[in-house]
Amino acid sequence: EALCILLYRLRYPSRLVDMMEKFHRSKAELSLIINVILEDLYDRFNFLFASLALDQEALNKFSEAVKDKGAPLDNCFGFIDGTVRPMCRPINGQRLFYNGHKRVHAIKFQSVSLPNGLVADLYGPTEGRRHDAYLLQQSHLLTRLQALPRKENGDFFCLYGDPAYPITPRLMCPFKGAALDEDQREFNKSMSSCRQTVEWCFGKISTNFAFLDFKKDIKILLQPIAKYYIIGALLTNCHTCLYGSQTSMFFACSPPTLENYLAGNLC
């Protein structure tokens, strides 16, 4: 029942007073139940977004799925991007949370998505004004990528991101500048068509749990809004394991079973 109450809260911008009739409980009870189940899910499954535990077989499977879609890189196993989560304007710290690019007050997360449609790594929250490169540094993702195995020929497996990220052996980005030759433009175009799938993962979270996208009811000083989004991503991954996603169909790469995913298996 507690999980159903949380899902009902997240599925659409529903007020607690509207949920009283549905669940025959007071506002205080509903608020307590939502917070307790939120904390329980976070404590039990937050490790799924912090380990990025992938073995050689999984990395080969994902990189081949990306290459089969016409990507020029044969060692790219996933995609990285930052997402801005708008919220209601806070009473304090307005400058700290204001994102000038999106022109909203927000918190930010960094996400790594895999070809099977799962969000494999989720770092955050940080203040909305922070740059994607700052999130990359604070998350220590590059250090964790160093621990991943290499290809059979010794090459590194890598992630692919937008031009906001630096280029390293474990992290690739598009060619920058206006004076690009034909091969460079073709590389950027081919990789961009694959990289857009990380946006599909963000979109699925907001589509399944519209409450997370209703900024007028997202209040940082009154609600655990960061845990709301993290649990929304967790439940979206569970939905992907059960029913697949646009990303998994695009790459023809099936996600793990729900039982395997909750046990820590991303492939």
C-alpha positions as CSV (number, residue, x, y, z in Angstrom):
1,E,0.0,0.0,0.0
2,A,2.9,2.4,0.8
3,L,4.4,1.8,-2.6
4,C,1.1,2.4,-4.3
5,I,0.7,5.7,-2.4
6,L,4.2,6.8,-3.5
7,L,3.4,5.9,-7.2
8,Y,0.1,7.7,-7.0
9,R,1.9,10.8,-5.7
10,L,4.6,10.7,-8.5
11,R,2.4,9.8,-11.4
12,Y,0.7,13.2,-11.6
13,P,0.8,16.5,-9.7
14,S,-1.7,15.3,-7.0
15,R,-2.3,17.2,-3.8
16,L,-2.3,15.3,-0.5
17,V,-5.8,16.6,0.1
18,D,-7.0,15.0,-3.1
19,M,-5.4,11.7,-2.1
20,M,-7.2,11.6,1.2
21,E,-10.4,10.3,-0.4
22,K,-8.6,7.8,-2.5
23,F,-6.7,6.1,0.3
24,H,-8.9,7.0,3.3
25,R,-6.0,8.4,5.3
26,S,-5.2,11.9,6.7
27,K,-2.8,14.3,5.1
28,A,-0.3,13.7,7.9
29,E,-0.5,9.9,7.4
30,L,0.0,10.2,3.7
31,S,2.9,12.5,4.1
32,L,4.6,10.2,6.6
33,I,4.0,7.1,4.4
34,I,5.4,8.8,1.3
35,N,8.6,10.0,3.2
36,V,9.1,6.6,4.9
37,I,8.8,4.5,1.7
38,L,11.0,7.1,-0.2
39,E,13.7,6.7,2.4
40,D,13.4,2.9,2.4
41,L,13.8,2.7,-1.4
42,Y,16.7,5.1,-1.4
43,D,18.6,3.3,1.3
44,R,18.1,-0.1,-0.3
45,F,18.7,0.7,-4.0
46,N,20.8,3.8,-4.2
47,F,23.8,1.7,-4.8
48,L,22.5,0.9,-8.3
49,F,23.4,4.5,-9.4
50,A,26.8,4.6,-7.9
51,S,28.7,1.5,-8.8
52,L,28.7,1.3,-12.7
53,A,29.7,-2.4,-12.3
54,L,30.1,-3.6,-15.8
55,D,32.2,-6.6,-16.9
56,Q,33.9,-7.4,-20.2
57,E,30.9,-9.2,-21.6
58,A,28.5,-6.3,-20.8
59,L,30.9,-3.7,-22.3
60,N,31.3,-5.6,-25.5
61,K,27.5,-6.1,-25.8
62,F,26.8,-2.4,-25.3
63,S,29.6,-1.1,-27.6
64,E,28.5,-3.5,-30.4
65,A,24.9,-2.3,-30.1
66,V,26.1,1.3,-30.5
67,K,28.3,0.5,-33.5
68,D,25.5,-1.4,-35.2
69,K,23.5,1.8,-35.3
70,G,26.2,3.4,-37.5
71,A,28.4,5.0,-34.9
72,P,32.0,5.5,-36.0
73,L,33.3,4.6,-32.5
74,D,33.6,0.8,-31.8
75,N,34.4,1.3,-28.1
76,C,31.5,3.5,-26.9
77,F,29.3,1.7,-24.4
78,G,27.0,4.5,-23.1
79,F,26.2,8.2,-23.1
80,I,26.6,10.9,-20.5
81,D,24.7,14.2,-20.0
82,G,23.5,16.5,-17.3
83,T,19.8,17.3,-16.7
84,V,18.3,20.4,-15.1
85,R,15.3,19.7,-12.8
86,P,13.3,22.9,-12.5
87,M,11.7,23.8,-9.2
88,C,9.7,26.5,-7.5
89,R,11.7,29.6,-6.7
90,P,13.3,29.2,-3.3
91,I,13.0,31.7,-0.5
92,N,16.8,31.6,0.1
93,G,19.7,30.9,-2.2
94,Q,18.0,32.1,-5.4
95,R,21.2,33.0,-7.1
96,L,22.8,29.6,-6.1
97,F,20.0,27.6,-7.8
98,Y,19.3,29.8,-10.8
99,N,20.3,28.3,-14.1
100,G,21.0,31.0,-16.6
101,H,20.8,28.8,-19.6
102,K,17.4,27.4,-18.9
103,R,16.3,30.5,-17.0
104,V,14.8,28.5,-14.1
105,H,15.6,27.8,-10.5
106,A,16.7,24.1,-10.4
107,I,18.9,21.3,-9.2
108,K,21.1,19.3,-11.6
109,F,21.9,15.7,-12.0
110,Q,24.5,13.9,-14.1
111,S,23.3,10.7,-15.8
112,V,24.9,7.8,-17.7
113,S,22.6,5.8,-19.9
114,L,23.2,2.5,-21.5
115,P,21.9,1.1,-24.9
116,N,19.5,-1.2,-23.0
117,G,17.6,1.9,-21.7
118,L,18.8,1.9,-18.1
119,V,20.2,4.8,-16.3
120,A,23.4,3.2,-15.0
121,D,24.9,6.1,-13.0
122,L,23.2,9.1,-11.5
123,Y,25.1,11.8,-9.6
124,G,23.5,14.7,-7.8
125,P,22.0,16.9,-6.8
126,T,24.1,20.0,-7.3
127,E,23.0,23.6,-7.5
128,G,21.3,24.5,-10.8
129,R,24.0,27.1,-11.7
130,R,26.7,24.4,-11.9
131,H,28.3,23.4,-15.3
132,D,28.3,19.9,-16.5
133,A,32.1,19.8,-16.2
134,Y,31.7,20.6,-12.5
135,L,29.4,17.6,-12.0
136,L,31.8,15.4,-13.9
137,Q,34.7,16.4,-11.6
138,Q,32.7,16.1,-8.4
139,S,31.2,12.7,-9.3
140,H,34.7,11.1,-9.7
141,L,33.2,9.3,-12.7
142,L,36.5,9.3,-14.7
143,T,38.2,7.6,-11.8
144,R,35.6,4.9,-11.7
145,L,35.8,4.5,-15.5
146,Q,39.5,3.7,-15.1
147,A,38.5,0.5,-13.2
148,L,36.6,-0.9,-16.1
149,P,38.2,-3.6,-18.2
150,R,39.6,-2.8,-21.7
151,K,38.8,-4.2,-25.1
152,E,40.6,-7.4,-26.3
153,N,43.0,-5.2,-28.3
154,G,43.8,-3.0,-25.4
155,D,41.7,0.0,-26.3
156,F,39.6,1.7,-23.6
157,F,35.9,1.5,-23.5
158,C,34.5,5.0,-23.3
159,L,31.4,7.2,-22.8
160,Y,30.2,9.8,-25.3
161,G,29.0,13.3,-24.2
162,D,28.2,16.7,-25.6
163,P,30.8,19.5,-26.2
164,A,30.5,20.6,-22.5
165,Y,32.8,17.7,-21.5
166,P,36.6,17.3,-21.9
167,I,38.1,14.7,-24.1
168,T,39.9,11.8,-22.4
169,P,40.6,8.2,-23.3
170,R,37.5,7.2,-21.3
171,L,35.3,10.1,-22.4
172,M,34.8,11.2,-26.0
173,C,33.0,14.3,-27.4
174,P,32.1,15.8,-30.8
175,F,34.6,17.8,-32.8
176,K,34.3,21.5,-31.9
177,G,34.5,24.6,-34.0
178,A,33.0,25.9,-37.2
179,A,35.8,24.9,-39.6
180,L,35.3,21.2,-39.6
181,D,36.0,18.9,-42.6
182,E,33.6,16.5,-44.1
183,D,34.8,13.5,-42.0
184,Q,34.5,15.4,-38.8
185,R,31.0,16.6,-39.6
186,E,29.9,13.1,-40.5
187,F,31.4,11.8,-37.2
188,N,29.5,14.4,-35.2
189,K,26.2,13.6,-37.0
190,S,26.5,9.9,-36.6
191,M,27.3,10.1,-32.9
192,S,24.7,12.7,-32.3
193,S,21.9,10.4,-33.6
194,C,23.0,7.8,-31.0
195,R,23.7,10.3,-28.1
196,Q,20.1,11.6,-28.3
197,T,19.0,8.4,-26.5
198,V,20.2,9.8,-23.2
199,E,17.5,12.5,-23.7
200,W,14.9,9.8,-24.2
201,C,15.8,8.4,-20.7
202,F,15.3,11.8,-19.2
203,G,12.0,12.1,-21.1
204,K,10.7,8.7,-19.9
205,I,11.3,9.6,-16.2
206,S,9.2,12.8,-16.7
207,T,6.6,11.1,-18.7
208,N,6.0,8.2,-16.3
209,F,6.2,10.5,-13.2
210,A,4.8,13.9,-14.2
211,F,4.9,15.1,-10.6
212,L,8.7,15.5,-11.1
213,D,8.2,17.9,-14.0
214,F,5.6,20.1,-12.2
215,K,8.0,22.8,-10.9
216,K,5.2,24.8,-9.1
217,D,4.9,21.9,-6.6
218,I,8.7,21.1,-6.4
219,K,9.8,23.0,-3.3
220,I,13.3,22.5,-2.1
221,L,12.8,23.6,1.5
222,L,9.7,21.6,2.1
223,Q,10.3,18.3,0.2
224,P,13.1,15.8,-0.4
225,I,13.1,16.8,-4.1
226,A,16.4,15.1,-4.9
227,K,15.2,11.8,-3.6
228,Y,12.0,12.2,-5.5
229,Y,14.0,12.3,-8.8
230,I,16.4,9.5,-7.8
231,I,13.5,7.2,-6.9
232,G,11.7,8.3,-10.1
233,A,14.8,7.2,-12.1
234,L,14.9,3.9,-10.1
235,L,11.2,3.1,-10.8
236,T,11.7,4.1,-14.4
237,N,14.5,1.6,-14.7
238,C,12.3,-1.1,-13.1
239,H,9.6,-0.2,-15.8
240,T,12.2,-0.6,-18.5
241,C,13.2,-4.0,-17.2
242,L,9.6,-5.1,-17.4
243,Y,8.4,-3.5,-20.6
244,G,11.5,-2.2,-22.4
245,S,11.9,1.4,-23.7
246,Q,12.4,3.5,-26.8
247,T,16.2,3.3,-26.2
248,S,16.3,-0.5,-25.9
249,M,14.2,-0.9,-29.1
250,F,16.4,1.6,-30.9
251,F,19.6,-0.3,-30.1
252,A,17.9,-3.7,-30.2
253,C,19.5,-4.3,-26.7
254,S,17.3,-6.0,-24.2
255,P,17.5,-4.9,-20.5
256,P,18.0,-7.4,-17.6
257,T,15.1,-8.9,-15.7
258,L,13.8,-7.0,-12.8
259,E,15.2,-9.4,-10.3
260,N,18.7,-9.2,-11.8
261,Y,18.6,-5.4,-12.0
262,L,17.7,-5.0,-8.4
263,A,20.5,-7.4,-7.5
264,G,23.0,-5.1,-9.2
265,N,23.2,-6.6,-12.7
266,L,23.0,-3.9,-15.4
267,C,23.1,-6.3,-18.4
